[in-house]
Amino acid sequence: MTTTTISASTLETFPNPAPQRDFHIHMEIPEFTCLCPKTGQPDFATLLLDYIPDQTCVELKSLKLYIWSFRNTGCFHEAVTNRILDDLASATQPRYMRLTARFYVRGGIFTTVIADHRQAGWTPAPMVQLADFASQSNTRA
């Protein structure tokens, strides 16, 4: 089992193209892996990142490389979820951010960890209900 220190400095950002409004960015990261700190066996998860940016957005290639850096790192599900959220929130300073980590079954147990970050003083605009599209619906039949 290997443990390493992952640097959040690898997370790059770019200016929010529409800072005058709240808009929701949703990312699905289906290939997250880390190691069990007890056994050294790989743990697999899908990460769901949802955020409302303020002045900056996270750049995707740097996010991918940052996520890959956990592959040889031993960490508990709860700790790694909160660490990733802290690093992303520190890099982007969003109005709101939620990270949902859905870990695949291990020993007959599925684990889901959800962590939130909210900018001080920020309150969301009232939600407008629109029709929902199925997850990963980039193509239409």
GULOKE-50729 format. One record per atom (N, C-alpha, C, O, CB): residue number from 1; residue in three letters; x, y, z. Coordinates in pm, 1 decimal, m for minus. Each point is the difference from the previous one (the first is absolute). Glycine has a CB too. Layout:
    n  res      east     north        up
  NUM  ALA         X         Y         Z
...
// end
This chain:
    n  res      east     north        up
    1  MET      85.0    m118.5       0.0
    1  MET     m85.0     118.5       0.0
    1  MET      88.8     123.8       0.0
    1  MET     100.3       6.9      71.0
    1  MET    m285.4    m130.3      51.6
    2  THR     146.0     220.1    m203.3
    2  THR      76.3     123.2     m13.2
    2  THR     m84.3     116.6      47.3
    2  THR    m119.7       5.5     m28.0
    2  THR     250.0    m100.7    m164.6
    3  THR     m70.3     186.6     262.7
    3  THR     m67.0     125.2      31.2
    3  THR      88.1     113.3     m48.3
    3  THR     122.1      m4.6      15.0
    3  THR    m240.1     m95.9     185.6
    4  THR      57.4     200.3    m257.5
    4  THR      72.9     114.9     m50.1
    4  THR     m73.9     126.4      37.7
    4  THR    m117.0      m3.6      38.2
    4  THR     210.2    m131.4    m227.9
    5  THR     m24.2     245.6     178.6
    5  THR     m63.4     128.6      21.5
    5  THR     m41.0      55.6    m135.5
    5  THR      84.4      18.3     m87.8
    5  THR      51.3      24.3     298.5
    6  ILE    m263.0     m16.1    m228.3
    6  ILE     m50.9      54.3    m124.2
    6  ILE      m4.3     151.2      12.2
    6  ILE     m48.7      53.7      99.5
    6  ILE     m86.9    m262.5    m145.3
    7  SER     186.3     276.9     m55.2
    7  SER       2.1     145.5       2.9
    7  SER    m121.7      57.6     m70.5
    7  SER     m25.1     m30.1    m116.7
    7  SER     274.5      25.3     123.0
    8  ALA    m323.9      86.5      64.0
    8  ALA    m114.6      67.8     m60.2
    8  ALA      45.4     109.4     m94.5
    8  ALA     m80.6      53.0     m76.4
    8  ALA     m55.6    m104.0     278.9
    9  SER     265.3      86.0    m198.8
    9  SER      49.8     106.3     m87.5
    9  SER      m7.8     m39.2    m146.6
    9  SER      14.0      85.4     m87.6
    9  SER     137.2     m11.3     270.3
   10  THR    m173.6    m202.5    m210.8
   10  THR     m13.4     m43.7    m138.4
   10  THR    m136.3      36.3     m58.0
   10  THR     m20.3     m11.7    m120.8
   10  THR     178.5    m174.3     169.1
   11  LEU    m250.9     229.4      35.2
   11  LEU    m132.3      39.3     m48.0
   11  LEU       7.0     140.1     m60.6
   11  LEU      28.0      97.8      69.3
   11  LEU    m139.3    m242.6     106.5
   12  GLU      85.7     152.3    m304.3
   12  GLU       1.0     128.2     m69.1
   12  GLU    m143.0      50.1     m15.1
   12  GLU     m95.3     m77.9       0.0
   12  GLU     307.3      15.8    m123.3
   13  THR    m224.9     193.0     110.6
   13  THR    m131.6      61.0     m16.6
   13  THR       2.5      95.2    m118.8
   13  THR     106.2      34.0     m52.2
   13  THR    m151.8     m54.8     299.7
   14  PHE     m72.8      63.0    m288.9
   14  PHE     m13.7     103.0    m102.9
   14  PHE    m113.4      92.6      41.9
   14  PHE     m84.5     m39.6      80.2
   14  PHE     170.8    m115.8    m263.8
   15  PRO     m90.2     278.0     131.1
   15  PRO    m102.4      95.7      41.5
   15  PRO    m141.9     m48.1     m34.9
   15  PRO     m24.6     m50.9    m109.3
   15  PRO     192.8     234.4      78.8
   16  ASN    m258.4    m166.4     123.8
   16  ASN    m140.9     m31.7     m22.2
   16  ASN     m50.7      87.7    m115.1
   16  ASN      11.7     122.3       7.0
   16  ASN     m46.2    m187.5     239.1
   17  PRO     m21.8       4.9    m352.4
   17  PRO     m46.7      80.6    m112.7
   17  PRO    m128.9      77.4      28.1
   17  PRO     m36.4      88.5     m77.4
   17  PRO     144.4    m254.3     m69.5
   18  ALA    m177.0     133.9     255.8
   18  ALA    m125.5      69.3      33.0
   18  ALA     m12.8      19.1     150.5
   18  ALA     m91.7     m55.2      60.8
   18  ALA     m17.0     m42.4    m265.1
   19  PRO     199.4     175.2     266.8
   19  PRO      m3.9      14.2     145.7
   19  PRO    m120.1      77.8      51.7
   19  PRO     m25.1       1.7     120.5
   19  PRO     269.6     m12.6    m125.5
   20  GLN    m318.6      74.8     m84.0
   20  GLN    m115.9      78.3      42.0
   20  GLN    m119.2     m88.9      37.5
   20  GLN     m97.8      49.4      56.0
   20  GLN     176.7     135.9    m204.2
   21  ARG     m72.1    m316.3     118.0
   21  ARG    m113.9     m86.8      31.4
   21  ARG      45.2    m129.3      64.7
   21  ARG     113.9     m43.9     m16.0
   21  ARG    m239.1     142.5    m174.6
   22  ASP      33.5    m157.7     263.6
   22  ASP      21.5    m134.7      50.9
   22  ASP     m29.3     m97.4    m114.3
   22  ASP    m106.4       6.7     m61.5
   22  ASP      45.2      61.1     301.7
   23  PHE     154.1    m157.0    m268.2
   23  PHE     m28.8    m111.1     m90.3
   23  PHE      68.5    m123.6      54.8
   23  PHE     101.7       8.4      68.8
   23  PHE    m123.0     145.8    m269.7
   24  HIS     m35.3    m266.8     169.7
   24  HIS      36.9    m127.6      59.7
   24  HIS      90.7     m76.7     m96.2
   24  HIS     m34.8     m19.8    m116.4
   24  HIS    m182.3      13.2     247.7
   25  ILE     331.8     m35.7     m82.9
   25  ILE      90.0     m85.5     m76.1
   25  ILE      m6.0    m138.8      63.7
   25  ILE      16.6     m15.2     121.1
   25  ILE     137.3     211.2    m186.6
   26  HIS    m177.9    m296.3     m18.0
   26  HIS      m8.4    m138.4      46.6
   26  HIS     103.8     m82.8     m75.1
   26  HIS       6.8       4.9    m122.8
   26  HIS    m254.5      19.6     177.2
   27  MET     328.2    m100.1      19.0
   27  MET     100.0     m87.6     m59.7
   27  MET     m14.7    m138.7      58.7
   27  MET     m22.7     m16.0     119.9
   27  MET     180.4     209.0    m156.0
   28  GLU    m144.5    m293.0     m49.1
   28  GLU       1.3    m139.2      44.0
   28  GLU     138.2     m55.6     m29.4
   28  GLU      48.4       6.8    m113.0
   28  GLU    m298.8     m35.8      71.7
   29  ILE     312.8     m25.9     143.7
   29  ILE     136.2     m52.4      m9.9
   29  ILE      m8.2    m148.5      36.0
   29  ILE      10.0     m36.4     117.2
   29  ILE      99.5     263.5     m57.8
   30  PRO    m127.8    m313.8    m161.5
   30  PRO     m28.7    m141.0      28.2
   30  PRO     122.3     m87.9      24.2
   30  PRO     m15.8    m120.0      22.2
   30  PRO    m183.5     151.2    m158.7
   31  GLU     318.9      23.1     133.0
   31  GLU     119.0     m84.5       9.4
   31  GLU      88.3      33.3     120.1
   31  GLU     122.0     m13.8      m8.4
   31  GLU    m129.5      m7.0    m238.0
   32  PHE     m51.2      64.4     357.8
   32  PHE      80.2      30.8     117.5
   32  PHE      46.8    m129.1      66.0
   32  PHE     m78.7     m92.7      19.5
   32  PHE     m48.1     308.0      14.4
   33  THR     254.6    m220.8       0.1
   33  THR      53.1    m112.8      76.1
   33  THR      95.7      51.0     106.2
   33  THR      70.3      99.3     m18.6
   33  THR     m95.1    m251.5    m180.5
   34  CYS      25.4      81.8     310.1
   34  CYS      97.2      20.2     106.9
   34  CYS      23.5    m137.0      62.0
   34  CYS     m54.7     m99.8     m46.9
   34  CYS     m19.0     342.8      92.6
   35  LEU     153.4    m248.4      57.7
   35  LEU      27.6    m127.6      64.8
   35  LEU     m61.6      m3.9     138.8
   35  LEU      m5.5     101.6      69.3
   35  LEU     217.9    m122.5    m199.8
   36  CYS    m258.6     m96.5     170.5
   36  CYS     m46.1     m19.8     137.4
   36  CYS     121.0      13.6      91.7
   36  CYS     100.7     m67.7     m21.1
   36  CYS    m291.8     m85.9     m52.5
   37  PRO     183.2     240.3     175.6
   37  PRO     115.9      18.5      88.0
   37  PRO      28.1    m121.0      89.5
   37  PRO     108.3     m10.1      57.6
   37  PRO    m157.5     253.1     m60.7
   38  LYS     m46.4    m333.9      15.2
   38  LYS      18.5    m119.1      83.7
   38  LYS      59.2    m116.4     m78.8
   38  LYS      89.3     m69.3      48.9
   38  LYS    m281.4     143.7      91.5
   39  THR     141.9     m96.5    m263.7
   39  THR      39.5    m119.4     m75.9
   39  THR      89.0      30.6    m119.3
   39  THR      68.9     m88.8     m50.3
   39  THR    m280.1     m14.4     122.1
   40  GLY     210.6     228.8    m118.0
   40  GLY      75.2      35.1    m119.8
   40  GLY     m72.8     m36.5    m128.6
   40  GLY      53.0      21.6    m109.0
   40  GLY     153.6     m52.5     240.1
   41  GLN    m327.4     m24.1    m120.1
   41  GLN     m77.3     m35.4    m118.7
   41  GLN     m62.4     126.0     m61.0
   41  GLN     m27.9      96.3      71.4
   41  GLN     m19.7    m326.2      24.8
   42  PRO      25.7     229.2    m227.8
   42  PRO     m56.6     119.2     m63.7
   42  PRO    m147.3      19.7      35.8
   42  PRO     m76.4     m96.1      10.1
   42  PRO     239.0      67.1    m197.3
   43  ASP    m200.1     153.5     205.7
   43  ASP    m139.0      41.0      16.5
   43  ASP     m36.7      81.2    m123.3
   43  ASP      79.3      81.5     m47.2
   43  ASP     m64.5     m79.9     303.5
   44  PHE    m134.3     m23.7    m308.1
   44  PHE     m47.3      67.4    m120.9
   44  PHE    m123.7      81.3      33.8
   44  PHE     m83.5     m42.9      79.7
   44  PHE     176.6    m140.5    m226.7
   45  ALA    m104.7     301.6      85.9
   45  ALA    m116.2      84.3      26.0
   45  ALA     m33.3      83.9    m122.5
   45  ALA      84.0      24.5     m86.6
   45  ALA     m25.8     m17.7     330.6
   46  THR    m182.7      35.9    m248.0
   46  THR     m42.1     104.5     m91.5
   46  THR     m16.9     125.3      84.0
   46  THR     m71.2      m0.5     100.4
   46  THR     m44.5    m162.8    m261.3
   47  LEU     181.9     271.4     118.9
   47  LEU     m12.6     128.0      68.8
   47  LEU     m97.0      87.6     m78.3
   47  LEU       8.8       9.6    m122.4
   47  LEU     227.0     m27.1     216.2
   48  LEU    m327.4      80.6     m23.2
   48  LEU     m92.9      96.1     m59.4
   48  LEU      31.7     135.8      60.5
   48  LEU     m17.1      21.1     120.0
   48  LEU    m165.3    m197.5    m155.7
   49  LEU     228.4     267.4     m47.6
   49  LEU      36.1     133.5      45.7
   49  LEU    m103.3      99.1     m52.2
   49  LEU     m22.0      10.6    m120.6
   49  LEU     268.6     m70.9     125.8
   50  ASP    m309.0     132.0      86.1
   50  ASP     m98.0     102.7     m34.0
   50  ASP      43.8     129.1      67.1
   50  ASP      27.0       3.2     120.1
   50  ASP    m215.8    m173.5    m142.8
   51  TYR     195.6     277.9     m57.3
   51  TYR      35.9     126.4      63.0
   51  TYR     m55.5     119.6     m74.7
   51  TYR     m31.4      m5.6    m118.9
   51  TYR     236.4    m102.1     203.9
   52  ILE    m215.7     215.9      m9.7
   52  ILE     m38.6     129.9     m53.6
   52  ILE     123.5      87.4      16.3
   52  ILE      35.9      36.6     111.9
   52  ILE    m287.8     m62.7     m54.3
   53  PRO     317.7      60.2    m169.6
   53  PRO     124.7      75.3       9.9
   53  PRO     m23.9     144.4      41.2
   53  PRO    m109.4      54.0     m16.8
   53  PRO     207.4    m202.5    m156.5
   54  ASP       5.5     209.2     227.2
   54  ASP      m1.6     143.0      26.3
   54  ASP      84.9      67.4    m107.3
   54  ASP     m52.8      36.7    m104.9
   54  ASP      20.8     m71.2     356.6
   55  GLN     160.3      51.5    m228.6
   55  GLN      86.4      68.0     m96.1
   55  GLN      79.7     m95.0     m89.0
   55  GLN      48.3      40.5    m105.8
   55  GLN     m33.4     144.3     267.9
   56  THR      m0.3    m312.1    m120.2
   56  THR      79.3     m94.4     m78.5
   56  THR     m68.4    m135.3     m11.2
   56  THR     m85.3     m36.1      81.2
   56  THR     291.5     154.4      m8.3
   57  CYS    m166.0    m192.5    m176.8
   57  CYS     m45.2    m137.0     m23.3
   57  CYS     123.0     m90.3      m3.8
   57  CYS     109.9      45.7     m31.5
   57  CYS    m315.9      33.3     m97.7
   58  VAL     187.7    m206.4     160.9
   58  VAL     112.8     m92.5      m3.5
   58  VAL      23.4     m45.0    m144.2
   58  VAL     m94.3     m28.0     m74.1
   58  VAL      45.4     m49.6     311.3
   59  GLU     176.0      71.2    m275.2
   59  GLU      38.7     m42.7    m134.4
   59  GLU       0.7    m153.1      m2.6
   59  GLU      54.0     m63.0      90.9
   59  GLU      86.2     274.5    m129.0
   60  LEU    m200.0    m271.8     m66.0
   60  LEU     m26.0    m143.7      m0.8
   60  LEU     124.8     m88.4      m5.0
   60  LEU       5.3    m101.3      69.7
   60  LEU    m216.2     157.1    m180.3
   61  LYS     310.0     m20.7      30.9
   61  LYS     118.2     m85.8      m7.2
   61  LYS      72.2      m3.1     134.2
   61  LYS      44.9    m106.0      43.7
   61  LYS     m21.7     157.5    m288.6
   62  SER     m11.7      63.0     310.4
   62  SER      66.2       1.1     130.9
   62  SER     m81.9     m78.3     102.2
   62  SER      56.8     m64.6      88.0
   62  SER      46.5     287.8    m141.5
   63  LEU    m236.5    m218.1      43.0
   63  LEU     m86.3     m79.1      88.8
   63  LEU      24.6    m148.7     m23.0
   63  LEU      12.1     m76.6      95.5
   63  LEU    m186.5     259.6     m95.7
   64  LYS     181.7    m223.5    m125.5
   64  LYS      24.3    m140.5     m32.9
   64  LYS     132.8     m46.3      59.2
   64  LYS       5.8    m106.0      62.2
   64  LYS    m139.5     131.2    m274.2
   65  LEU     239.3      51.5     193.8
   65  LEU     131.4     m38.3      52.8
   65  LEU       0.8      m3.0     152.9
   65  LEU      61.7     m87.1      61.3
   65  LEU      45.0     186.9    m264.9
   66  TYR    m176.0      m3.5     263.8
   66  TYR     m11.6       2.9     146.0
   66  TYR     m71.3    m126.2      49.9
   66  TYR      45.6     m64.1      94.7
   66  TYR     m50.5     317.3     m98.3
   67  ILE    m106.1    m288.1     m59.8
   67  ILE     m76.4    m119.3      39.5
   67  ILE      85.2    m126.0     m17.8
   67  ILE      m2.0     m88.5      85.5
   67  ILE    m214.0     203.2    m150.8
   68  TRP     289.9    m123.2     m44.4
   68  TRP      86.5    m116.0     m23.0
   68  TRP     108.1     m13.2     105.5
   68  TRP      48.0    m110.6      24.9
   68  TRP     m92.3     132.8    m267.0
   69  SER      83.8      87.4     304.7
   69  SER     109.8      m3.9      96.9
   69  SER     m34.1     m81.2     124.6
   69  SER      89.4     m31.0      78.8
   69  SER     m17.6     252.8    m162.9
   70  PHE    m198.1    m256.9     103.6
   70  PHE     m40.9     m78.5     116.7
   70  PHE      13.4    m150.8     m22.5
   70  PHE     m20.2     m77.7      93.3
   70  PHE    m136.6     261.8     m34.3
   71  ARG     190.2    m226.6    m180.0
   71  ARG      m0.5    m142.6     m34.4
   71  ARG      88.1     m85.7      89.3
   71  ARG     m32.8    m116.0      24.6
   71  ARG     m11.7     184.3    m255.1
   72  ASN     153.3     m15.4     278.9
   72  ASN      91.3     m78.0      84.7
   72  ASN       1.6      50.1     142.7
   72  ASN      98.5     m17.6      71.9
   72  ASN      40.6     m28.8    m271.0
   73  THR    m248.3     109.0     240.2
   73  THR      m7.5      60.0     132.4
   73  THR     m99.5     m76.2      87.4
   73  THR    m114.4     m21.7     m39.9
   73  THR     174.1     246.0     m57.6
   74  GLY     m16.2    m264.0     215.0
   74  GLY     m88.8     m65.5      95.1
   74  GLY     m81.7     103.5      74.8
   74  GLY      56.1      88.5      64.6
   74  GLY     105.3    m278.7     m41.1
   75  CYS    m294.5     180.1     m31.6
   75  CYS     m85.5      96.7      69.4
   75  CYS    m138.6     m57.3      24.7
   75  CYS     m52.9     m76.4     m80.7
   75  CYS     180.9     263.3     m24.6
   76  PHE    m184.9    m148.8     217.2
   76  PHE    m137.1     m37.0      30.7
   76  PHE     m94.3      80.7     m87.9
   76  PHE      30.8     113.3     m37.0
   76  PHE      32.0    m171.6     274.7
   77  HIS    m177.3       0.6    m271.0
   77  HIS     m97.1      65.3     m88.6
   77  HIS     m40.2     138.1      50.8
   77  HIS      m5.5      96.3     m76.5
   77  HIS     m78.4    m321.5      10.8
   78  GLU      56.2     233.6     194.3
   78  GLU     m45.0     126.7      58.0
   78  GLU     109.6     106.7      m7.7
   78  GLU     m27.1     116.5     m29.3
   78  GLU    m125.6    m244.1     183.1
   79  ALA     275.2      86.4    m127.3
   79  ALA     111.5      95.3      m0.3
   79  ALA      30.8      49.8    m140.6
   79  ALA      20.6     119.7     m19.7
   79  ALA      73.2    m233.7     220.9
   80  VAL     m90.3      24.8    m298.1
   80  VAL      36.0      41.4    m135.8
   80  VAL    m108.7      88.3     m60.9
   80  VAL      31.3      93.9     m73.2
   80  VAL     101.4    m305.1      45.2
   81  THR    m259.4     183.1      56.9
   81  THR    m108.9      83.1     m51.5
   81  THR      11.5     142.1      53.8
   81  THR     m10.0      96.3     m76.0
   81  THR    m138.2    m298.7      59.5
   82  ASN     169.0     215.6     146.7
   82  ASN      12.5     133.1      59.4
   82  ASN     127.5      70.8     m44.7
   82  ASN       0.1     122.0     m16.6
   82  ASN    m130.3    m203.0     213.1
   83  ARG     237.5       7.2    m215.9
   83  ARG     124.8      61.5     m46.3
   83  ARG     m14.8      55.8    m141.2
   83  ARG      43.7     111.6     m27.9
   83  ARG      85.7    m269.3     173.4
   84  ILE    m190.8      80.3    m234.1
   84  ILE     m19.8      46.4    m137.3
   84  ILE     m89.1     123.9       0.1
   84  ILE      29.5      97.6     m69.0
   84  ILE      m2.5    m333.4     m18.9
   85  LEU    m135.7     232.6     164.8
   85  LEU     m87.3     117.4       7.8
   85  LEU      77.0     120.9      51.7
   85  LEU     m10.7     108.5     m57.2
   85  LEU    m187.5    m257.8      96.2
   86  ASP     275.5     132.8      67.7
   86  ASP      77.9     112.0      55.1
   86  ASP      96.9      55.9    m103.1
   86  ASP      12.0     121.7     m14.5
   86  ASP     m31.8    m222.2     242.3
   87  ASP      89.2      12.4    m299.6
   87  ASP      97.1      45.3     m99.9
   87  ASP     m68.6      74.1    m114.5
   87  ASP      48.3     104.3     m44.1
   87  ASP      99.5    m297.5     103.9
   88  LEU    m260.5     139.5    m108.2
   88  LEU     m72.7      65.4    m108.9
   88  LEU     m58.2     134.0      44.7
   88  LEU       6.4      98.3     m73.8
   88  LEU     m60.1    m323.6     m22.3
   89  ALA      m2.7     229.3     215.8
   89  ALA     m56.9     124.9      51.0
   89  ALA     109.8     103.8      22.0
   89  ALA     m20.9     118.7     m25.1
   89  ALA    m165.7    m247.6     134.4
   90  SER     302.0      85.3     m62.9
   90  SER     110.8      92.5      19.6
   90  SER      50.0      56.5    m132.8
   90  SER      32.5     118.3      m9.4
   90  SER      31.5    m244.2     215.6
   91  ALA     m58.2      41.7    m307.7
   91  ALA      49.9      43.4    m130.8
   91  ALA     m97.3      92.4     m72.2
   91  ALA      42.7      94.1     m66.9
   91  ALA      83.2    m307.0      52.3
   92  THR    m257.0     187.2      27.3
   92  THR     m99.0      73.8     m80.1
   92  THR     m79.9     103.3      77.5
   92  THR     m58.1      90.0     m60.5
   92  THR      43.5    m289.2     m79.1
   93  GLN      10.1     188.6     272.2
   93  GLN     m79.7      91.3      82.9
   93  GLN    m143.4      11.9     m53.7
   93  GLN     m45.0     110.7     m29.4
   93  GLN     255.1      17.1      88.4
   94  PRO    m282.2    m239.5     m72.3
   94  PRO    m134.0       3.9     m60.0
   94  PRO    m103.3      59.6      95.0
   94  PRO      22.8       9.9     120.5
   94  PRO      37.4    m209.8    m256.6
   95  ARG    m172.8     239.0      80.4
   95  ARG    m113.1      41.5      83.6
   95  ARG     m53.8    m120.8      74.9
   95  ARG     m36.0       8.5     117.4
   95  ARG     m22.2     178.1    m277.8
   96  TYR      53.4    m300.1      89.4
   96  TYR     m47.4    m124.6      60.5
   96  TYR      66.7    m116.3     m71.6
   96  TYR      21.8       5.5    m121.0
   96  TYR    m244.4      99.2     185.1
   97  MET     255.1    m210.1      10.3
   97  MET      57.2    m119.7     m60.3
   97  MET     m43.2    m121.9      80.2
   97  MET      m2.6       2.4     123.0
   97  MET     200.3     128.9    m210.0
   98  ARG    m231.7    m238.1      14.8
   98  ARG     m33.0    m128.4      62.3
   98  ARG      76.4    m109.2     m73.3
   98  ARG       2.7      m4.1    m123.0
   98  ARG    m233.8      85.7     193.1
   99  LEU     293.0    m169.6       7.0
   99  LEU      65.4    m116.9     m56.4
   99  LEU     m67.9    m123.8      55.3
   99  LEU      m6.9     m19.7     121.3
   99  LEU     226.9     142.8    m145.0
  100  THR    m269.8    m206.0     m66.4
  100  THR     m59.4    m128.4      36.3
  100  THR      93.6    m108.9     m50.3
  100  THR      30.8      m5.4    m119.1
  100  THR    m269.4      98.0     109.4
  101  ALA     283.4    m178.6      98.6
  101  ALA      88.2    m111.5     m35.6
  101  ALA     m77.2    m129.4      20.2
  101  ALA     m35.0     m35.5     112.5
  101  ALA     244.1     166.0     m47.2
  102  ARG    m235.5    m200.6    m174.9
  102  ARG     m72.1    m127.9       4.3
  102  ARG     100.8    m111.9     m21.3
  102  ARG      39.7     m29.2    m112.8
  102  ARG    m254.8     135.4      26.0
  103  PHE     255.5    m167.9     196.5
  103  PHE      98.3    m107.2      m6.6
  103  PHE     m69.1    m131.5     m32.8
  103  PHE    m110.5     m27.4      46.7
  103  PHE     257.4     147.7     118.5
  104  TYR     m79.7    m200.9    m246.3
  104  TYR     m53.8    m130.1     m38.3
  104  TYR       8.5     m95.8     116.4
  104  TYR      69.4      25.2      98.5
  104  TYR      m3.4      13.9    m336.2
  105  VAL    m137.3    m149.0     225.1
  105  VAL     m14.3     m94.7     109.5
  105  VAL     135.7     m55.1      44.7
  105  VAL      86.6     m32.2     m81.4
  105  VAL    m314.3     m27.0      m4.7
  106  ARG     242.5      49.7     217.2
  106  ARG     117.4     m61.7      61.4
  106  ARG     m52.0     m74.5     121.2
  106  ARG     m56.0      60.8      91.3
  106  ARG     219.7     120.4    m173.4
  107  GLY    m145.7    m312.8      83.8
  107  GLY     m47.6     m80.9     112.0
  107  GLY    m150.7       6.1      15.4
  107  GLY     m51.6      m9.6     111.4
  107  GLY     267.9      48.2       1.2
  108  GLY    m287.8     m22.7    m224.2
  108  GLY    m145.4       4.0       3.9
  108  GLY     m57.8     134.8      40.7
  108  GLY    m120.0       9.7      25.7
  108  GLY     128.6    m248.4      26.7
  109  ILE      74.4     343.4     m45.8
  109  ILE     m47.3     131.6      43.6
  109  ILE      31.4     104.5    m105.9
  109  ILE     114.5      13.3     m43.3
  109  ILE     m81.9     m78.4     284.1
  110  PHE    m135.2     139.6    m282.6
  110  PHE      18.7     118.2     m83.5
  110  PHE      11.5     119.3      93.0
  110  PHE     m76.5      11.1      95.8
  110  PHE     m52.7    m112.1    m291.7
  111  THR     222.8     189.7     169.6
  111  THR      15.7     120.6      80.9
  111  THR     m19.3     122.1     m88.3
  111  THR      58.7       8.9    m107.9
  111  THR      99.4    m127.4     265.1
  112  THR    m240.5     212.9    m111.8
  112  THR     m15.8     129.0     m66.2
  112  THR      31.2     107.6     103.3
  112  THR     m56.3       0.7     109.5
  112  THR    m119.9     m90.6    m272.8
  113  VAL     266.7     181.1     127.0
  113  VAL      37.2     110.2      87.6
  113  VAL     m33.0     128.9     m73.3
  113  VAL      39.1      18.0    m115.3
  113  VAL     145.7    m153.1     228.8
  114  ILE    m257.6     226.2     m46.3
  114  ILE     m39.2     127.7     m58.8
  114  ILE      52.5     110.9      90.2
  114  ILE     m25.7       1.8     120.4
  114  ILE    m182.6    m102.7    m228.2
  115  ALA     282.9     194.0      47.0
  115  ALA      54.6     112.9      75.7
  115  ALA     m32.6     129.9     m72.9
  115  ALA       7.7       6.1    m122.7
  115  ALA     178.8    m151.0     215.3
  116  ASP    m222.8     249.0     m17.1
  116  ASP     m38.9     129.9     m55.3
  116  ASP      92.8     111.1      47.7
  116  ASP      58.5      m7.2     108.1
  116  ASP    m295.5     m71.1    m117.5
  117  HIS     248.9     180.9     m74.1
  117  HIS      69.7     123.9      34.5
  117  HIS     m90.3     114.6     m44.0
  117  HIS     m53.4      m2.4    m110.9
  117  HIS     287.0    m103.7      86.6
  118  ARG    m250.9     205.9     109.7
  118  ARG     m82.8     116.2     m32.1
  118  ARG      77.4     126.4      33.1
  118  ARG      52.7      14.0     110.4
  118  ARG    m265.1    m144.2     m66.1
  119  GLN     219.6     222.9    m140.2
  119  GLN      65.4     128.7      21.2
  119  GLN     m77.3      77.7     108.1
  119  GLN    m123.0       2.4      m1.4
  119  GLN     207.8       1.7    m240.6
  120  ALA     m14.5      57.3     332.5
  120  ALA     m64.1      76.6     107.2
  120  ALA     m91.5     106.7     m58.5
  120  ALA      41.3      77.4     m86.4
  120  ALA     156.0    m119.3     236.6
  121  GLY    m320.8      45.9    m103.2
  121  GLY     m94.8     102.0     m42.6
  121  GLY     m73.9     m29.2    m129.3
  121  GLY     m90.4      74.9     m37.2
  121  GLY     234.6      81.2     152.0
  122  TRP    m107.7    m264.2    m185.0
  122  TRP     m66.4     m30.5    m126.7
  122  TRP    m128.5     m77.6      24.6
  122  TRP      m1.5     m97.0      75.8
  122  TRP     223.4      94.9    m192.8
  123  THR    m328.6      44.9      53.1
  123  THR    m124.3     m75.9       1.3
  123  THR     m42.5     m21.6    m144.6
  123  THR      12.5      90.7     m82.3
  123  THR     m81.7       4.5     309.0
  124  PRO      20.0    m212.4    m258.0
  124  PRO     m37.0     m29.1    m138.2
  124  PRO    m125.1      75.8     m42.3
  124  PRO     m86.3      31.5      81.9
  124  PRO     189.8    m256.3     m57.7
  125  ALA    m111.3     253.5    m154.5
  125  ALA    m122.1      56.7     m56.5
  125  ALA    m107.7    m107.5       6.4
  125  ALA      32.1    m118.8       2.9
  125  ALA      97.8     276.5    m156.8
  126  PRO    m258.3    m117.9     156.2
  126  PRO    m106.3    m101.0       1.6
  126  PRO      11.1     m91.3    m122.3
  126  PRO      28.7      45.7    m110.7
  126  PRO    m179.2     113.3     237.0
  127  MET     127.6    m286.5    m104.7
  127  MET      13.7     m98.1    m107.0
  127  MET    m120.7       2.3     m92.3
  127  MET    m114.3      11.5      44.3
  127  MET     253.9    m153.3     106.1
  128  VAL    m112.3     130.7    m277.5
  128  VAL    m105.3     m12.2    m100.8
  128  VAL       1.4    m144.5     m46.2
  128  VAL     102.8     m48.4     m47.3
  128  VAL     m83.2     293.1     m27.6
  129  GLN    m132.7    m315.3      87.6
  129  GLN      m7.0    m139.2     m40.8
  129  GLN     m14.2      m9.2    m150.4
  129  GLN     m95.7      52.2     m57.4
  129  GLN      m6.1    m114.3     277.2
  130  LEU     196.4      m4.0    m283.4
  130  LEU      m5.6     m26.8    m142.7
  130  LEU      m4.0    m151.0     m20.0
  130  LEU      21.6     m76.3      94.2
  130  LEU     103.8     291.1    m148.7
  131  ALA    m152.8    m257.0     m66.8
  131  ALA       0.6    m142.7     m29.2
  131  ALA     139.7     m56.1      24.0
  131  ALA      99.6      65.2     m31.5
  131  ALA    m284.9     m36.0    m138.1
  132  ASP     192.8    m149.2     225.0
  132  ASP     128.1     m64.9      24.3
  132  ASP      40.6     m82.0    m121.3
  132  ASP     m83.9     m56.5     m70.1
  132  ASP      36.6      49.6     316.7
  133  PHE     178.2       1.7    m269.8
  133  PHE      55.7     m88.0    m101.4
  133  PHE      72.5    m111.8      72.1
  133  PHE      54.9      20.3     108.3
  133  PHE     m31.9     168.3    m278.0
  134  ALA     m22.8    m304.8     110.6
  134  ALA      68.8    m113.8      60.4
  134  ALA     148.6      29.6      10.8
  134  ALA      56.4      72.2     m82.3
  134  ALA    m228.8    m230.4     m10.6
  135  SER     235.5     101.3     195.7
  135  SER     143.1      14.9      16.7
  135  SER      72.9     m51.1    m122.9
  135  SER     m41.2     m98.8     m60.6
  135  SER      15.9      76.4     308.5
  136  GLN     133.6      89.4    m284.6
  136  GLN      81.1     m35.8    m114.9
  136  GLN     m83.5      m5.0    m127.5
  136  GLN      12.0     m93.4     m79.3
  136  GLN     139.4     m35.5     230.3
  137  SER    m235.8     229.7    m170.4
  137  SER     m88.3       1.5    m116.0
  137  SER      51.6      96.8    m107.3
  137  SER     m74.4      84.3     m50.0
  137  SER    m119.8    m142.4     199.5
  138  ASN     321.9      44.5    m183.5
  138  ASN      57.9      89.0     m98.9
  138  ASN     m46.7     m28.5    m141.0
  138  ASN      18.1      83.0     m89.1
  138  ASN     176.3     m62.9     235.5
  139  THR    m253.7    m135.2    m168.1
  139  THR     m57.5     m31.2    m130.8
  139  THR    m149.2     m19.7      16.9
  139  THR     m45.3     m53.8     101.0
  139  THR     260.5     m52.8    m180.7
  140  ARG    m289.3     149.1     m16.4
  140  ARG    m146.3     m10.2       7.0
  140  ARG     m47.2     m99.7    m105.6
  140  ARG      51.4      m2.8    m111.8
  140  ARG     m72.1     242.7     196.1
  141  ALA     m76.3    m320.4     m47.9
  141  ALA     m54.2     m99.4     m94.6
  141  ALA    m110.7      63.0     m80.8
  141  ALA     m59.3     m65.9     m85.4
  141  ALA     117.6    m123.1     240.2
// end
